[in-house]
Each structure stands twice: as structure tokens, then as C-alpha cells.
Amino acid sequence: MSKINIYQIAKSSNDEFDKIIEDFIKMSSKYAKIEIHNLFNKKIGKAQTISDIEAKKSYSEVFEPHLSSGFNIALDVKGKRVDSFEFSNFFENHATINFYIGGAYGFESNFLQKCDKKISLSELTMAHKIANIVLCEQIFRGLCIINNHPYHK
């Protein structure tokens, strides 16, 4: 069974978006264990008030310790656009996959270089909650594709 981690610069919440995300995680659970890790601390909050450079640096500090385990995919507007079938290939070839959703200022280029892949969910900029829903739906869709489940059709 695959292990999928979603690391994001976000505060924990309990709203309508979370219910949708939880539904996709539950539907995916027969194929993979998915965990969402909200990484936000006082240092990030302060850095975001100073500059985009400081903010990106603080994001990298919380993301980088997780790079050592698994295949690392950053969601970045400048990343490669992939279709659902190409996206599903990630799950066939890797036991542990880590997705990174950056903060309001995106990623440091140094962090992006350390990731195995950089993909874009869209050319549109999305709120974190929306990006998370889209990512969770695509994870479920990708898992369905490789497991011949009819959801994708």
C-alpha cells in the first residue's frame, strides 16, 4: 500500500473544505494511506510580514526535513502540466510520495531543485484549500486509474 503525504503551509481548520478533502482521503484509503500535514508556525507568520524572500526561506525550513523520505513533488505554477494518466504513474512507481503545497509566496528555487518533480495543477492561482481539494481528487483519480476502478471513466 502506498503512503502519500501532503505537506502544506497552512493552519489547521475544520470547515466545509476539510469535509470534501476527508471524503477523498477516505475513498482513497483502500489503495493508499494519505496524511495531510499542516505546517505553520510563528516563524512563518513573522517571516511573511517581513518579505517574500524571508517567507520562502521559512517555508523551506519546515519542508526540507521531509525530503529524505520518498519521492518529492512540489506543486508550482511553473511546474510541468500533466494529465491524470501521467499523474497516476507516480503511484505505480513509488511507495512513498510527498506533495508540497507552498505558502502564499511559493517556493525558494533551491527547494524546488531538491524535489524530484515540479508539477502544476493549473495555470490559475488557487487558494490553498482549493488546491488541496484538486490534489486529493487527482490522487483518488490516479489511484483509480492504476487499480482499474471505474471512477475515472
C-alpha positions, 0 to 999 in steps of 0.5 A: 500500500502506498503512503502519500503525504501532503505537506502544506503551509497552512493552519489547521481548520475544520470547515466545509473544505476539510469535509470534501478533502476527508471524503477523498482521503477516505475513498482513497484509503483502500489503495493508499494511506494519505496524511495531510500535514499542516505546517505553520508556525510563528516563524512563518507568520513573522517571516511573511510580514517581513518579505517574500524572500524571508517567507520562502526561506521559512517555508523551506525550513519546515519542508526540507526535513521531509525530503529524505523520505520518498519521492518529492513533488512540489506543486508550482505554477511553473511546474510541468502540466500533466494529465491524470494518466501521467499523474497516476504513474507516480503511484505505480512507481513509488511507495512513498510520495510527498506533495508540497503545497507552498505558502502564499509566496511559493517556493525558494528555487533551491527547494524546488531543485531538491524535489524530484518533480515540479508539477502544476495543477493549473495555470490559475492561482488557487487558494490553498484549500482549493488546491488541496481539494484538486490534489486529493481528487487527482490522487483518488483519480490516479489511484483509480486509474492504476487499480482499474476502478471505474471512477475515472471513466 
